[in-house]
Amino acid sequence: MGHIKEFHKRRTEGNNKVLGLNFLPFKRFFALDTRCYEDGAIPSKYKELMGLSCSLVLRCNDCVIYHIERSIAEGASRDELNEAINIALVIGGSIVIPHLRFACEVIDEILK
């Protein structure tokens, strides 16, 4: 199973479980997370690219997949993705390299 398909399966099952608890603070956080990436003074594409950089520095591969997909959906080019990834590499240092490799695999999987 590819990175993308496996991620979507895990994410859907996990989100259903969490939101199925009907716990208001969880629902509020999920809504806040969704709303912060909407167009505003900063366009959504750039917010998603920021999310990608942060996800790489924080070393969350699920988030890396999510923000790569969203960035591409918002019109980000391969060069824009590479620049966002490079910012994460400069900020995070060599610990980011395994996640950079992962991100490159995911980008290839999405763009093929």
Biotite code that builds the C-alpha atoms (Angstrom):
import biotite.structure as struc

atoms = struc.array([
    struc.Atom([0.000, 0.000, 0.000], chain_id="A", res_id=1, res_name="MET", atom_name="CA", element="C"),
    struc.Atom([1.399, 3.430, -0.918], chain_id="A", res_id=2, res_name="GLY", atom_name="CA", element="C"),
    struc.Atom([2.101, 6.175, 1.583], chain_id="A", res_id=3, res_name="HIS", atom_name="CA", element="C"),
    struc.Atom([-0.957, 8.136, 0.488], chain_id="A", res_id=4, res_name="ILE", atom_name="CA", element="C"),
    struc.Atom([-3.516, 5.330, 0.593], chain_id="A", res_id=5, res_name="LYS", atom_name="CA", element="C"),
    struc.Atom([-2.270, 4.077, 3.979], chain_id="A", res_id=6, res_name="GLU", atom_name="CA", element="C"),
    struc.Atom([-2.307, 7.625, 5.385], chain_id="A", res_id=7, res_name="PHE", atom_name="CA", element="C"),
    struc.Atom([-5.891, 8.262, 4.269], chain_id="A", res_id=8, res_name="HIS", atom_name="CA", element="C"),
    struc.Atom([-7.071, 4.983, 5.776], chain_id="A", res_id=9, res_name="LYS", atom_name="CA", element="C"),
    struc.Atom([-5.390, 5.720, 9.139], chain_id="A", res_id=10, res_name="ARG", atom_name="CA", element="C"),
    struc.Atom([-6.513, 9.354, 9.132], chain_id="A", res_id=11, res_name="ARG", atom_name="CA", element="C"),
    struc.Atom([-10.149, 8.575, 8.336], chain_id="A", res_id=12, res_name="THR", atom_name="CA", element="C"),
    struc.Atom([-10.372, 5.812, 10.936], chain_id="A", res_id=13, res_name="GLU", atom_name="CA", element="C"),
    struc.Atom([-8.614, 7.924, 13.563], chain_id="A", res_id=14, res_name="GLY", atom_name="CA", element="C"),
    struc.Atom([-10.674, 11.041, 12.902], chain_id="A", res_id=15, res_name="ASN", atom_name="CA", element="C"),
    struc.Atom([-13.892, 9.028, 13.045], chain_id="A", res_id=16, res_name="ASN", atom_name="CA", element="C"),
    struc.Atom([-12.840, 7.571, 16.379], chain_id="A", res_id=17, res_name="LYS", atom_name="CA", element="C"),
    struc.Atom([-11.823, 10.932, 17.877], chain_id="A", res_id=18, res_name="VAL", atom_name="CA", element="C"),
    struc.Atom([-14.824, 12.886, 16.588], chain_id="A", res_id=19, res_name="LEU", atom_name="CA", element="C"),
    struc.Atom([-17.137, 9.997, 17.480], chain_id="A", res_id=20, res_name="GLY", atom_name="CA", element="C"),
    struc.Atom([-16.306, 10.634, 21.132], chain_id="A", res_id=21, res_name="LEU", atom_name="CA", element="C"),
    struc.Atom([-18.418, 13.776, 20.810], chain_id="A", res_id=22, res_name="ASN", atom_name="CA", element="C"),
    struc.Atom([-16.008, 15.641, 23.120], chain_id="A", res_id=23, res_name="PHE", atom_name="CA", element="C"),
    struc.Atom([-16.411, 19.373, 22.498], chain_id="A", res_id=24, res_name="LEU", atom_name="CA", element="C"),
    struc.Atom([-12.755, 20.411, 23.108], chain_id="A", res_id=25, res_name="PRO", atom_name="CA", element="C"),
    struc.Atom([-11.581, 17.904, 20.449], chain_id="A", res_id=26, res_name="PHE", atom_name="CA", element="C"),
    struc.Atom([-14.178, 19.181, 17.984], chain_id="A", res_id=27, res_name="LYS", atom_name="CA", element="C"),
    struc.Atom([-13.164, 22.777, 18.673], chain_id="A", res_id=28, res_name="ARG", atom_name="CA", element="C"),
    struc.Atom([-9.495, 22.034, 18.061], chain_id="A", res_id=29, res_name="PHE", atom_name="CA", element="C"),
    struc.Atom([-10.247, 20.225, 14.794], chain_id="A", res_id=30, res_name="PHE", atom_name="CA", element="C"),
    struc.Atom([-12.330, 23.223, 13.654], chain_id="A", res_id=31, res_name="ALA", atom_name="CA", element="C"),
    struc.Atom([-9.569, 25.655, 14.647], chain_id="A", res_id=32, res_name="LEU", atom_name="CA", element="C"),
    struc.Atom([-7.010, 23.588, 12.727], chain_id="A", res_id=33, res_name="ASP", atom_name="CA", element="C"),
    struc.Atom([-9.185, 23.564, 9.618], chain_id="A", res_id=34, res_name="THR", atom_name="CA", element="C"),
    struc.Atom([-9.981, 27.293, 9.751], chain_id="A", res_id=35, res_name="ARG", atom_name="CA", element="C"),
    struc.Atom([-6.403, 28.485, 10.210], chain_id="A", res_id=36, res_name="CYS", atom_name="CA", element="C"),
    struc.Atom([-5.479, 27.313, 6.678], chain_id="A", res_id=37, res_name="TYR", atom_name="CA", element="C"),
    struc.Atom([-8.311, 29.197, 4.947], chain_id="A", res_id=38, res_name="GLU", atom_name="CA", element="C"),
    struc.Atom([-7.577, 32.176, 2.707], chain_id="A", res_id=39, res_name="ASP", atom_name="CA", element="C"),
    struc.Atom([-7.021, 35.395, 4.618], chain_id="A", res_id=40, res_name="GLY", atom_name="CA", element="C"),
    struc.Atom([-4.339, 38.045, 4.456], chain_id="A", res_id=41, res_name="ALA", atom_name="CA", element="C"),
    struc.Atom([-2.091, 35.101, 3.578], chain_id="A", res_id=42, res_name="ILE", atom_name="CA", element="C"),
    struc.Atom([-3.432, 32.878, 0.771], chain_id="A", res_id=43, res_name="PRO", atom_name="CA", element="C"),
    struc.Atom([-4.222, 29.261, 1.615], chain_id="A", res_id=44, res_name="SER", atom_name="CA", element="C"),
    struc.Atom([-1.424, 27.918, -0.607], chain_id="A", res_id=45, res_name="LYS", atom_name="CA", element="C"),
    struc.Atom([1.203, 29.732, 1.430], chain_id="A", res_id=46, res_name="TYR", atom_name="CA", element="C"),
    struc.Atom([-0.360, 28.654, 4.712], chain_id="A", res_id=47, res_name="LYS", atom_name="CA", element="C"),
    struc.Atom([-0.199, 25.027, 3.555], chain_id="A", res_id=48, res_name="GLU", atom_name="CA", element="C"),
    struc.Atom([3.457, 25.465, 2.570], chain_id="A", res_id=49, res_name="LEU", atom_name="CA", element="C"),
    struc.Atom([4.123, 26.894, 6.049], chain_id="A", res_id=50, res_name="MET", atom_name="CA", element="C"),
    struc.Atom([2.335, 23.888, 7.515], chain_id="A", res_id=51, res_name="GLY", atom_name="CA", element="C"),
    struc.Atom([4.598, 21.632, 5.447], chain_id="A", res_id=52, res_name="LEU", atom_name="CA", element="C"),
    struc.Atom([7.743, 23.353, 6.730], chain_id="A", res_id=53, res_name="SER", atom_name="CA", element="C"),
    struc.Atom([6.551, 23.138, 10.333], chain_id="A", res_id=54, res_name="CYS", atom_name="CA", element="C"),
    struc.Atom([5.541, 19.491, 9.941], chain_id="A", res_id=55, res_name="SER", atom_name="CA", element="C"),
    struc.Atom([9.002, 18.586, 8.673], chain_id="A", res_id=56, res_name="LEU", atom_name="CA", element="C"),
    struc.Atom([10.710, 20.381, 11.560], chain_id="A", res_id=57, res_name="VAL", atom_name="CA", element="C"),
    struc.Atom([8.351, 18.658, 14.010], chain_id="A", res_id=58, res_name="LEU", atom_name="CA", element="C"),
    struc.Atom([8.993, 15.346, 12.197], chain_id="A", res_id=59, res_name="ARG", atom_name="CA", element="C"),
    struc.Atom([5.344, 14.359, 11.696], chain_id="A", res_id=60, res_name="CYS", atom_name="CA", element="C"),
    struc.Atom([5.125, 12.315, 8.496], chain_id="A", res_id=61, res_name="ASN", atom_name="CA", element="C"),
    struc.Atom([1.309, 12.181, 8.598], chain_id="A", res_id=62, res_name="ASP", atom_name="CA", element="C"),
    struc.Atom([1.278, 15.979, 8.655], chain_id="A", res_id=63, res_name="CYS", atom_name="CA", element="C"),
    struc.Atom([3.889, 16.072, 5.887], chain_id="A", res_id=64, res_name="VAL", atom_name="CA", element="C"),
    struc.Atom([1.601, 14.011, 3.642], chain_id="A", res_id=65, res_name="ILE", atom_name="CA", element="C"),
    struc.Atom([-1.415, 16.137, 4.526], chain_id="A", res_id=66, res_name="TYR", atom_name="CA", element="C"),
    struc.Atom([0.310, 19.451, 3.805], chain_id="A", res_id=67, res_name="HIS", atom_name="CA", element="C"),
    struc.Atom([1.930, 18.218, 0.591], chain_id="A", res_id=68, res_name="ILE", atom_name="CA", element="C"),
    struc.Atom([-1.477, 17.126, -0.690], chain_id="A", res_id=69, res_name="GLU", atom_name="CA", element="C"),
    struc.Atom([-3.121, 20.381, 0.398], chain_id="A", res_id=70, res_name="ARG", atom_name="CA", element="C"),
    struc.Atom([-0.289, 22.525, -1.011], chain_id="A", res_id=71, res_name="SER", atom_name="CA", element="C"),
    struc.Atom([-0.587, 20.805, -4.391], chain_id="A", res_id=72, res_name="ILE", atom_name="CA", element="C"),
    struc.Atom([-4.382, 21.145, -4.288], chain_id="A", res_id=73, res_name="ALA", atom_name="CA", element="C"),
    struc.Atom([-3.920, 24.874, -3.659], chain_id="A", res_id=74, res_name="GLU", atom_name="CA", element="C"),
    struc.Atom([-1.648, 25.138, -6.716], chain_id="A", res_id=75, res_name="GLY", atom_name="CA", element="C"),
    struc.Atom([1.860, 24.789, -5.289], chain_id="A", res_id=76, res_name="ALA", atom_name="CA", element="C"),
    struc.Atom([4.514, 23.784, -7.805], chain_id="A", res_id=77, res_name="SER", atom_name="CA", element="C"),
    struc.Atom([7.333, 21.306, -7.236], chain_id="A", res_id=78, res_name="ARG", atom_name="CA", element="C"),
    struc.Atom([9.732, 24.247, -6.911], chain_id="A", res_id=79, res_name="ASP", atom_name="CA", element="C"),
    struc.Atom([7.546, 25.871, -4.248], chain_id="A", res_id=80, res_name="GLU", atom_name="CA", element="C"),
    struc.Atom([7.370, 22.584, -2.336], chain_id="A", res_id=81, res_name="LEU", atom_name="CA", element="C"),
    struc.Atom([11.163, 22.239, -2.564], chain_id="A", res_id=82, res_name="ASN", atom_name="CA", element="C"),
    struc.Atom([11.668, 25.768, -1.207], chain_id="A", res_id=83, res_name="GLU", atom_name="CA", element="C"),
    struc.Atom([9.284, 25.133, 1.714], chain_id="A", res_id=84, res_name="ALA", atom_name="CA", element="C"),
    struc.Atom([11.092, 21.872, 2.445], chain_id="A", res_id=85, res_name="ILE", atom_name="CA", element="C"),
    struc.Atom([14.441, 23.667, 2.278], chain_id="A", res_id=86, res_name="ASN", atom_name="CA", element="C"),
    struc.Atom([13.302, 26.154, 4.931], chain_id="A", res_id=87, res_name="ILE", atom_name="CA", element="C"),
    struc.Atom([12.503, 23.211, 7.211], chain_id="A", res_id=88, res_name="ALA", atom_name="CA", element="C"),
    struc.Atom([15.931, 21.705, 6.520], chain_id="A", res_id=89, res_name="LEU", atom_name="CA", element="C"),
    struc.Atom([17.724, 24.956, 7.357], chain_id="A", res_id=90, res_name="VAL", atom_name="CA", element="C"),
    struc.Atom([15.686, 25.506, 10.528], chain_id="A", res_id=91, res_name="ILE", atom_name="CA", element="C"),
    struc.Atom([15.632, 21.899, 11.714], chain_id="A", res_id=92, res_name="GLY", atom_name="CA", element="C"),
    struc.Atom([19.052, 20.749, 10.532], chain_id="A", res_id=93, res_name="GLY", atom_name="CA", element="C"),
    struc.Atom([20.132, 17.243, 9.646], chain_id="A", res_id=94, res_name="SER", atom_name="CA", element="C"),
    struc.Atom([17.454, 15.594, 11.828], chain_id="A", res_id=95, res_name="ILE", atom_name="CA", element="C"),
    struc.Atom([14.992, 16.670, 9.105], chain_id="A", res_id=96, res_name="VAL", atom_name="CA", element="C"),
    struc.Atom([16.789, 14.706, 6.351], chain_id="A", res_id=97, res_name="ILE", atom_name="CA", element="C"),
    struc.Atom([14.859, 11.414, 6.823], chain_id="A", res_id=98, res_name="PRO", atom_name="CA", element="C"),
    struc.Atom([11.606, 13.382, 6.620], chain_id="A", res_id=99, res_name="HIS", atom_name="CA", element="C"),
    struc.Atom([12.883, 15.276, 3.581], chain_id="A", res_id=100, res_name="LEU", atom_name="CA", element="C"),
    struc.Atom([13.438, 11.898, 1.904], chain_id="A", res_id=101, res_name="ARG", atom_name="CA", element="C"),
    struc.Atom([9.929, 10.844, 2.897], chain_id="A", res_id=102, res_name="PHE", atom_name="CA", element="C"),
    struc.Atom([8.469, 14.108, 1.551], chain_id="A", res_id=103, res_name="ALA", atom_name="CA", element="C"),
    struc.Atom([10.215, 13.575, -1.797], chain_id="A", res_id=104, res_name="CYS", atom_name="CA", element="C"),
    struc.Atom([8.720, 10.066, -2.036], chain_id="A", res_id=105, res_name="GLU", atom_name="CA", element="C"),
    struc.Atom([5.253, 11.433, -1.266], chain_id="A", res_id=106, res_name="VAL", atom_name="CA", element="C"),
    struc.Atom([5.561, 14.229, -3.826], chain_id="A", res_id=107, res_name="ILE", atom_name="CA", element="C"),
    struc.Atom([6.634, 11.707, -6.457], chain_id="A", res_id=108, res_name="ASP", atom_name="CA", element="C"),
    struc.Atom([3.719, 9.433, -5.519], chain_id="A", res_id=109, res_name="GLU", atom_name="CA", element="C"),
    struc.Atom([1.212, 12.289, -5.839], chain_id="A", res_id=110, res_name="ILE", atom_name="CA", element="C"),
    struc.Atom([2.612, 13.799, -9.030], chain_id="A", res_id=111, res_name="LEU", atom_name="CA", element="C"),
    struc.Atom([3.083, 10.542, -10.962], chain_id="A", res_id=112, res_name="LYS", atom_name="CA", element="C"),
])
